[in-house]
Amino acid sequence: MNSEWLASGVATMAASLQGSSILAIAAQVRALVAQGHQICNLTIGDFDPKHYPLPDRLLQGTTDALREGHTNYPPANGIPELRKAVQHMYKARLGWEPKLENVLIAGGARPVLYGCYRAVVNPGEKVVYGTPSWNNNHYTHMVGGVPVEIQVGPEDNFFPPLAAITPHLRDAALVVLNSPLNPSGTCIDPATLAGLCDAILTENAARQSQGRRPLFLCYDQIYWMLTFGESRHADPVSLRPAMADYTVYVDGISKCFAATGLRVGWTVGPPPVVDAMNKVLGHVGAWAPKAEQMATARLLDDSASTDAYLAFIRGAAGARLTMLFQRLEHLRAQGYPVQALEPQGAIYLSAEFALEGWSSGKKVFHSAADVRTWLLEEVGLAMVPFRAFGAPHAPHWYRLSVGAVGETELSAMLDRLQAALGTLTRPA
């Protein structure tokens, strides 16, 4: 059978969808490990259960729910117990209470994101987001949207300034923000978010008077309970209650409870959008398993258990991020072209290795790819470049994830990094 002829039968959208750059890097890391290289793998946006075990309440709750017979289909929009638990958690922790019809449960945050795009973006309509960011280019492509990518850098804390977003609001269908941000681990400034909310409210007042479709904000806060130091999470409805009509939240247990494999996520949003998302996700069976939903409801309703686990995971991730930041800043103070942004949220550190033009003795680093390869092969430092998140304008910046490493492993890698940098020759 002619494989080229068969490939011609694949739909245009699917055939043109790009694969994950992160998965390609992961394959390279696996190959080096198989060859016996010592690799400190900071590419994984996931949690190693050896370092970040599930909350006991969640683990025991899942086992109990299975034994209780919660093994059949859940309601398409989620079991009432979990929807109510999300409602109560938002009131207790964010200070505002969504109505029950605003809450939809799904099989993790990814279906929620896709469902939001599919529910509000028509082919040919604009989607506004910053780069670097996670997968917005792919979701926009899948729904036939037109990407409006705003390039941002460390001077912006990797968030689009208000002045860069507002010119695009008049003819956009969706603005997408993620805070704390994957990949940078930075948090949006509340004043910037409040200004954007005001601009969206003004735009929608005009659209309503003109009979035009509203503009929505997709606000991905999957990491919102993982903040560090003086950083505090901000969200649209807390800042501007009227944004409840226009904000689609993306949330779940994957990150803040190290439960990526349990696949429980949710959205809180305006009922017409939530209803549309429910129809889309229901047709593809993207609901969360019923037993895991029961366990999640019991965890969220148990504030003492929730607080205890959040204290643990913040402490564990925060210690690793702080170690990375302080050691990299020490290298910068020694004159190496290395820097990092102070940890603010999520499980990621933004770091720059501007070693282009330096020499290892064997070769001169002519590109960011040369630098990344040297760090991987000679230091055993595996990380994801920001270009994998749609940011070729930040070629020397990387995402370093601490979800799958221990402090001892991190310390050993940083020792190797310092030693290896000492062997390099600076450009003339």
C-alpha positions as CSV (number, residue, x, y, z in Angstrom):
1,M,0.0,0.0,0.0
2,N,1.3,3.5,-0.9
3,S,1.9,5.3,2.3
4,E,2.0,8.7,0.6
5,W,-1.4,8.1,-0.9
6,L,-2.8,7.0,2.4
7,A,-1.3,10.1,4.1
8,S,-3.3,12.2,1.5
9,G,-6.4,11.0,3.3
10,V,-5.5,12.8,6.5
11,A,-7.5,16.0,7.1
12,T,-5.7,19.2,6.4
13,M,-5.9,20.5,9.9
14,A,-4.5,17.3,11.4
15,A,-1.8,16.9,8.8
16,S,-0.5,20.4,9.4
17,L,-0.6,20.2,13.2
18,Q,2.9,20.4,14.6
19,G,4.3,17.8,17.0
20,S,5.6,18.7,20.4
21,S,9.1,20.1,20.6
22,I,9.2,19.1,24.2
23,L,8.6,15.4,23.3
24,A,11.5,15.6,20.8
25,I,13.8,16.9,23.6
26,A,12.5,14.2,25.9
27,A,13.5,11.5,23.4
28,Q,17.0,13.0,23.2
29,V,17.3,12.9,27.0
30,R,16.1,9.2,27.1
31,A,18.7,8.3,24.5
32,L,21.5,9.9,26.5
33,V,20.3,8.2,29.7
34,A,20.3,4.9,27.9
35,Q,24.0,5.5,26.9
36,G,24.9,6.0,30.6
37,H,25.0,9.8,30.8
38,Q,24.1,11.4,34.1
39,I,21.2,13.7,33.3
40,C,19.4,16.1,35.6
41,N,16.1,16.2,33.7
42,L,14.5,19.6,34.2
43,T,12.3,19.3,31.0
44,I,9.3,17.6,32.6
45,G,6.2,19.6,33.5
46,D,5.1,16.8,35.7
47,F,5.7,15.4,39.2
48,D,7.8,12.4,40.2
49,P,5.7,10.6,42.9
50,K,9.0,9.8,44.8
51,H,9.4,13.5,45.4
52,Y,5.8,14.7,45.3
53,P,3.4,12.0,46.5
54,L,-0.3,12.5,46.1
55,P,-2.2,14.0,49.1
56,D,-3.2,11.1,51.4
57,R,-6.8,12.3,51.3
58,L,-6.8,12.1,47.5
59,L,-5.2,8.7,47.3
60,Q,-7.4,7.1,50.0
61,G,-10.4,8.9,48.6
62,T,-9.9,7.4,45.2
63,T,-9.5,3.9,46.6
64,D,-12.6,4.3,48.8
65,A,-14.6,5.6,45.9
66,L,-13.7,2.6,43.7
67,R,-14.6,0.2,46.5
68,E,-17.9,2.1,46.9
69,G,-18.7,1.3,43.3
70,H,-18.2,4.7,41.6
71,T,-17.0,3.0,38.5
72,N,-19.7,4.0,36.0
73,Y,-20.2,7.1,33.8
74,P,-20.3,10.4,35.7
75,P,-22.7,13.1,34.6
76,A,-21.3,14.9,31.6
77,N,-20.9,18.1,33.5
78,G,-19.4,16.5,36.6
79,I,-20.8,15.0,39.8
80,P,-22.7,17.5,41.9
81,E,-20.4,16.9,44.9
82,L,-17.4,18.1,43.0
83,R,-19.1,21.0,41.3
84,K,-20.3,22.2,44.8
85,A,-16.8,21.7,46.2
86,V,-15.3,23.9,43.5
87,Q,-18.0,26.5,44.2
88,H,-17.2,26.5,47.9
89,M,-13.4,26.5,47.4
90,Y,-13.6,29.6,45.2
91,K,-15.7,31.4,47.8
92,A,-13.3,30.4,50.6
93,R,-10.0,31.0,48.7
94,L,-10.7,33.6,46.1
95,G,-13.5,35.5,47.8
96,W,-16.2,35.1,45.3
97,E,-18.8,32.3,44.7
98,P,-19.7,31.1,41.3
99,K,-23.1,29.7,40.7
100,L,-23.4,26.0,40.2
101,E,-24.3,26.4,36.5
102,N,-21.0,28.2,36.1
103,V,-19.0,25.0,37.0
104,L,-18.1,22.2,34.5
105,I,-15.8,19.3,35.4
106,A,-13.6,17.7,32.7
107,G,-10.7,15.2,32.3
108,G,-8.0,17.6,33.2
109,A,-7.1,21.2,32.1
110,R,-6.3,20.3,28.5
111,P,-9.9,19.4,27.5
112,V,-11.1,22.6,29.3
113,L,-8.7,24.7,27.2
114,Y,-9.7,23.0,24.0
115,G,-13.3,23.3,24.9
116,C,-13.0,27.0,25.5
117,Y,-11.4,27.6,22.1
118,R,-13.9,25.4,20.4
119,A,-16.9,27.1,22.1
120,V,-16.0,30.7,21.4
121,V,-13.7,31.0,18.4
122,N,-15.0,30.7,14.9
123,P,-12.7,30.0,11.9
124,G,-11.0,33.2,10.9
125,E,-11.4,34.9,14.2
126,K,-8.5,36.3,16.2
127,V,-7.0,34.8,19.4
128,V,-4.6,37.1,21.3
129,Y,-1.9,35.7,23.6
130,G,1.7,36.3,24.6
131,T,4.7,34.2,23.6
132,P,6.3,32.3,25.2
133,S,3.1,30.4,26.3
134,W,1.9,26.8,26.3
135,N,0.1,25.4,23.3
136,N,-2.0,28.4,22.3
137,N,-0.6,28.2,18.8
138,H,-1.8,24.6,18.5
139,Y,-5.3,25.3,19.9
140,T,-5.7,28.3,17.6
141,H,-4.7,26.2,14.7
142,M,-7.1,23.4,15.6
143,V,-10.1,25.7,15.6
144,G,-9.1,27.6,12.5
145,G,-8.4,30.8,14.4
146,V,-6.0,33.6,13.5
147,P,-3.1,33.9,16.1
148,V,-2.2,37.3,17.3
149,E,1.1,36.6,19.1
150,I,2.6,39.3,21.3
151,Q,6.3,38.7,21.9
152,V,7.4,39.3,25.5
153,G,10.6,39.0,27.4
154,P,12.1,39.2,30.9
155,E,11.7,43.0,30.9
156,D,7.9,42.3,30.8
157,N,8.1,39.5,33.3
158,F,7.1,37.4,30.3
159,F,3.5,38.9,30.2
160,P,2.2,41.2,27.5
161,P,2.0,44.8,28.6
162,L,-1.5,46.3,28.5
163,A,-0.5,48.7,25.7
164,A,0.5,45.7,23.5
165,I,-2.9,43.9,24.0
166,T,-5.5,46.6,23.8
167,P,-5.0,47.5,20.1
168,H,-6.1,44.0,19.2
169,L,-9.3,43.8,21.3
170,R,-11.7,45.3,18.9
171,D,-11.7,42.4,16.5
172,A,-10.6,39.5,18.7
173,A,-12.8,36.6,19.9
174,L,-10.6,35.5,22.7
175,V,-7.7,36.7,24.9
176,V,-5.7,33.9,26.6
177,L,-3.6,34.4,29.8
178,N,-1.9,31.9,32.1
179,S,-0.7,32.9,35.5
180,P,1.5,31.6,37.1
181,L,2.9,31.2,33.6
182,N,4.1,28.0,32.0
183,P,6.9,28.2,30.9
184,S,8.3,31.2,32.8
185,G,7.1,30.6,36.4
186,T,6.2,34.3,36.6
187,C,2.9,35.9,37.8
188,I,0.9,38.6,36.2
189,D,0.9,42.0,37.8
190,P,-2.5,42.7,39.4
191,A,-2.5,46.2,38.0
192,T,-1.9,44.9,34.4
193,L,-4.7,42.4,34.8
194,A,-7.1,44.9,36.2
195,G,-6.3,47.3,33.3
196,L,-7.0,44.5,30.9
197,C,-10.3,43.6,32.6
198,D,-11.3,47.3,32.3
199,A,-10.5,47.3,28.6
200,I,-12.5,44.1,28.0
201,L,-15.5,45.5,29.9
202,T,-15.3,48.7,27.9
203,E,-15.0,46.7,24.6
204,N,-18.0,44.5,25.5
205,A,-20.1,47.4,26.4
206,A,-19.5,48.8,22.9
207,R,-20.1,45.4,21.3
208,Q,-23.4,44.9,23.1
209,S,-24.7,48.3,21.9
210,Q,-23.6,47.4,18.3
211,G,-25.1,43.9,18.4
212,R,-21.7,42.2,18.1
213,R,-20.5,39.0,19.7
214,P,-18.7,39.4,23.1
215,L,-15.0,39.2,23.7
216,F,-13.9,36.5,26.2
217,L,-10.9,36.0,28.4
218,C,-9.6,32.5,28.9
219,Y,-7.7,32.6,32.2
220,D,-5.6,29.6,32.9
221,Q,-4.8,29.4,36.6
222,I,-3.9,25.8,36.9
223,Y,-0.9,26.7,39.1
224,W,-2.6,29.4,41.1
225,M,-2.1,27.9,44.6
226,L,1.7,27.5,43.9
227,T,3.2,30.9,44.5
228,F,6.4,31.8,46.3
229,G,7.9,34.6,48.3
230,E,6.0,37.9,48.0
231,S,4.1,36.8,44.9
232,R,0.3,36.7,45.1
233,H,-2.1,35.2,42.6
234,A,-4.5,37.6,41.0
235,D,-7.6,36.7,39.0
236,P,-10.1,38.7,36.9
237,V,-13.3,38.3,38.9
238,S,-11.7,39.1,42.2
239,L,-10.4,42.3,40.6
240,R,-13.5,43.2,38.6
241,P,-16.6,41.2,39.5
242,A,-18.3,42.1,36.2
243,M,-15.7,40.0,34.5
244,A,-17.7,36.9,35.6
245,D,-19.7,37.3,32.4
246,Y,-16.7,37.2,30.2
247,T,-14.0,35.0,31.9
248,V,-13.5,31.3,31.3
249,Y,-11.3,29.9,34.1
250,V,-9.1,26.8,33.5
251,D,-8.3,25.0,36.7
252,G,-7.9,21.5,38.3
253,I,-5.9,19.3,40.6
254,S,-3.1,18.4,38.2
255,K,-0.4,20.8,39.4
256,C,-1.3,22.1,42.9
257,F,-1.9,18.6,44.1
258,A,0.7,16.8,41.9
259,A,-2.1,14.7,40.5
260,T,-1.4,15.0,36.7
261,G,-2.4,11.4,36.1
262,L,-5.8,11.5,37.8
263,R,-7.2,13.8,35.1
264,V,-9.6,16.0,37.1
265,G,-10.0,19.6,35.8
266,W,-12.7,22.2,35.7
267,T,-13.8,25.5,34.3
268,V,-15.8,28.2,35.9
269,G,-17.4,30.5,33.3
270,P,-20.5,32.2,32.0
271,P,-23.3,29.6,31.6
272,P,-23.7,30.0,27.8
273,V,-20.0,29.2,27.2
274,V,-20.0,26.5,29.8
275,D,-23.0,24.9,28.2
276,A,-21.3,24.9,24.8
277,M,-18.1,23.5,26.3
278,N,-20.2,20.7,27.9
279,K,-21.7,19.7,24.6
280,V,-18.3,19.7,22.9
281,L,-16.5,17.7,25.6
282,G,-19.5,15.4,26.1
283,H,-19.4,14.3,22.5
284,V,-15.8,13.2,22.9
285,G,-16.2,11.7,26.3
286,A,-13.7,14.1,28.0
287,W,-15.1,13.8,31.5
288,A,-13.0,13.0,34.5
289,P,-13.3,9.4,36.0
290,K,-16.1,9.3,38.6
291,A,-14.0,7.8,41.4
292,E,-11.4,10.5,41.0
293,Q,-14.1,13.1,41.0
294,M,-15.5,11.8,44.3
295,A,-12.0,11.8,45.9
296,T,-11.3,15.4,44.6
297,A,-14.6,16.6,46.1
298,R,-13.7,15.1,49.5
299,L,-10.2,16.6,49.4
300,L,-11.4,20.1,48.5
301,D,-14.1,20.0,51.2
302,D,-11.4,19.1,53.7
303,S,-9.6,22.5,54.1
304,A,-7.2,21.2,56.7
305,S,-5.9,18.4,54.4
306,T,-5.8,20.8,51.5
307,D,-3.8,23.4,53.5
308,A,-1.4,20.8,54.8
309,Y,-0.6,19.5,51.3
310,L,-0.3,23.0,49.8
311,A,2.2,23.8,52.5
312,F,4.2,20.7,51.7
313,I,4.3,21.2,47.9
314,R,5.1,24.9,48.1
315,G,7.9,24.1,50.5
316,A,9.3,21.3,48.3
317,A,9.1,23.1,45.0
318,G,10.1,26.4,46.5
319,A,13.2,25.0,48.0
320,R,14.3,23.6,44.7
321,L,13.5,26.7,42.7
322,T,15.3,28.9,45.2
323,M,18.4,26.7,45.0
324,L,18.5,27.0,41.3
325,F,17.9,30.7,41.3
326,Q,20.6,31.4,43.9
327,R,23.2,29.2,42.3
328,L,22.6,30.7,38.9
329,E,22.7,34.2,40.2
330,H,26.0,33.3,41.9
331,L,27.4,32.3,38.5
332,R,26.2,35.6,37.1
333,A,28.0,37.5,39.8
334,Q,31.2,35.6,38.8
335,G,30.9,37.1,35.3
336,Y,29.2,34.3,33.4
337,P,26.4,35.2,31.0
338,V,23.9,33.3,33.1
339,Q,20.9,34.8,34.9
340,A,17.5,33.8,36.2
341,L,14.2,35.4,37.3
342,E,13.4,35.0,41.0
343,P,10.8,32.3,41.5
344,Q,7.2,33.6,41.6
345,G,4.9,30.6,40.9
346,A,4.3,27.2,39.3
347,I,7.2,24.7,39.3
348,Y,9.4,26.5,36.7
349,L,12.4,28.8,36.7
350,S,13.2,31.1,33.8
351,A,16.9,31.0,33.1
352,E,19.2,32.5,30.4
353,F,22.4,30.9,29.2
354,A,23.8,33.5,26.7
355,L,26.9,31.5,25.9
356,E,26.9,32.0,22.1
357,G,30.4,32.9,21.0
358,W,32.1,31.1,23.9
359,S,34.3,28.1,23.2
360,S,34.5,24.7,24.9
361,G,37.9,24.0,23.5
362,K,36.4,21.6,21.1
363,K,34.2,24.0,19.3
364,V,32.8,27.5,19.4
365,F,29.1,27.8,20.2
366,H,27.6,29.4,17.1
367,S,24.0,29.1,18.1
368,A,21.6,28.6,21.0
369,A,21.3,25.0,19.8
370,D,25.0,24.5,20.3
371,V,24.8,25.9,23.8
372,R,21.8,23.6,24.7
373,T,23.6,20.5,23.3
374,W,26.8,21.3,25.3
375,L,24.8,21.8,28.5
376,L,23.0,18.6,28.0
377,E,25.9,16.4,27.0
378,E,28.7,17.9,29.1
379,V,26.8,19.1,32.2
380,G,23.8,16.7,32.1
381,L,21.5,19.7,32.3
382,A,18.3,19.0,30.3
383,M,15.8,21.9,29.9
384,V,13.3,23.3,27.4
385,P,14.2,26.3,25.3
386,F,11.5,29.1,25.1
387,R,11.4,28.6,21.3
388,A,9.5,25.4,22.1
389,F,6.8,27.7,23.6
390,G,6.6,29.9,20.5
391,A,9.4,32.4,21.4
392,P,12.3,32.3,19.0
393,H,12.8,35.9,20.0
394,A,14.2,34.7,23.3
395,P,16.8,32.2,22.0
396,H,18.9,31.9,25.2
397,W,16.0,31.6,27.7
398,Y,14.9,28.2,29.0
399,R,12.3,26.6,31.2
400,L,13.7,24.6,34.2
401,S,11.1,22.4,35.9
402,V,11.7,21.0,39.4
403,G,8.8,18.5,39.3
404,A,10.9,15.4,38.8
405,V,14.2,16.0,40.7
406,G,15.4,16.1,44.3
407,E,17.6,18.7,45.9
408,T,20.6,16.4,46.0
409,E,20.4,15.8,42.3
410,L,20.0,19.5,41.6
411,S,23.0,20.4,43.7
412,A,25.2,17.9,42.0
413,M,24.2,19.2,38.6
414,L,24.9,22.8,39.6
415,D,28.3,21.7,40.8
416,R,29.0,20.2,37.4
417,L,27.7,23.3,35.7
418,Q,30.1,25.6,37.7
419,A,33.0,23.3,36.9
420,A,32.1,23.1,33.2
421,L,31.7,26.9,32.9
422,G,35.2,27.2,34.3
423,T,36.6,25.3,31.3
424,L,35.1,27.6,28.7
425,T,36.9,30.3,26.9
426,R,35.3,33.7,26.6
427,P,34.9,35.3,23.2
428,A,37.8,37.7,22.2
